[in-house]
Amino acid sequence: MKLYIKNMVCIRCKMVVKSELEKLGLHYTIVDLGEAEINEDISAMQRERLGIALRKTGLELMDDKKSILVERIKAVIIELVHYTDDQIKINLSDI
């Protein structure tokens, strides 16, 4: 199951999400900027607890498709600007 998370902008955010998933006993395969892939389906109660824990750190679970798209675009741009050593040779709008 894939979870989409708003305001993930750095490596520390990934560590926070991993920590909160582990506290709830959820097993993740990937935690990346803006999303986390977990092995199991989560109950409404687990989702609510995760949402509350993430809000305390400035992060937020997302369900809205438009918001998810915006966050994915932001994550790609952040990745290109902050974590790529190569100079960007194309317009970001092309990406």
Residue pairs with C-beta under 8 A, 6 or more apart in sequence:
1 37
1 38
1 39
1 40
1 41
1 42
2 35
2 36
2 37
2 38
3 35
3 36
3 37
3 38
3 50
3 61
4 34
4 35
4 61
4 62
4 63
4 67
4 68
4 71
4 72
5 17
5 34
5 35
5 36
5 54
5 59
5 60
5 61
5 62
5 71
6 34
6 59
6 60
6 61
6 62
6 67
6 71
7 13
7 58
7 59
7 60
8 14
8 17
8 33
8 34
8 59
8 71
8 75
9 33
9 74
9 78
10 82
13 33
13 59
14 31
14 32
14 33
16 54
16 57
16 59
17 31
17 36
17 54
17 59
18 28
18 31
20 50
20 53
20 54
20 57
21 27
21 28
21 31
21 36
21 38
21 50
23 53
24 46
24 49
24 50
24 53
26 38
26 39
26 40
26 42
26 46
26 50
27 38
27 39
27 40
28 36
28 37
28 38
28 39
29 37
29 38
29 39
30 36
30 37
31 37
32 75
33 75
33 78
33 79
34 71
34 72
34 74
34 75
35 72
35 75
42 50
47 61
50 61
51 60
51 61
54 60
54 61
62 68
62 71
76 95
77 92
77 95
80 88
80 92
80 95
81 88
